[in-house]
Amino acid sequence: MKNYDNIMRSKNIYEINAFLRDAHPEDPRRSILKPRVMEMMREYIKNAHPADQKVKDMQEMLAMLKKRPSTKITFDEMNAIIKQKQIARYKAELEAKQAPADFTPSNAQNTFVVNTSATAAIPDAEAEEFNMLMSVSPIEHKNKTVKILNSLFDNDPSSKECIVLIENKSDCNIIVRMEGVGNIKYRLAVPAHNSSSVVVEKGDYLFTSLVCGAQYASQKTIQKALMVALGGPPDSK
């Protein structure tokens, strides 16, 4: 856990908020720092620019702190939040009657920066495949969206399928491949700094991807909705 020896002198909203999440419930510093950080949040919101993207985060944290000791949430709560955001997103896509176009197509001549001591670059070998996967017809996109929404609303534990959400936090377009038993295979194109979902059969899978030149591979057992984040902190589910 982070060292909070100097937390009482901190003027950083996020640092104090982290302390409230991590500290023991009976830590006496809580009674001082919680009202302090809530006031700091109110002051930030009051003086923020109308286009400040942090305002929404501050409002959400402030609302949580009014009802609980910290902004720490359970896995089930986090899952529910992600689920509701996905439902809203795919409902909007259905209403728009078209696939979102906010991505940059891959180019075979694009280069990936590899994490080495010397800057290295390799061509995008998956460019053509990525562009093909993203270029779905309106009917195909609608059918996929309806299937994803049905899976998001389905709470039946006996269901044979569930949804996988891939969040791409990297600067590169990627393709995530999921290989199961026998001929069960899925591939999902995920634009840079974006997310995509797919409905898969429950079971054991090998996930692989090429993320900005770095190989990713992980075995996962899928029995319920799963979220995987790539290109940032370690993947989570």
Secondary structure, DSSP 4 states (H G I P E B T S, - for coil): ----TTGGG---HHHHHHHHHHS-TT-TTHHHHHHHHHHHHHHHHHHS-TT-THHHHHHHHHHHHHHSSSS---HHHHHHHHHHHHHHHHHHHHHHTS----SPPP-TT-EEEE-SSS-EEEE-TTHHHHHHHH---HHHHHHHHHHHHHHHH---TT-SEEEEEEEE-SSS-EEEEEE-STT-EEEEEE-TTEEEEEEEESEEEEEEEEETTEEEEEEEEESS-EEEEESSSSP--
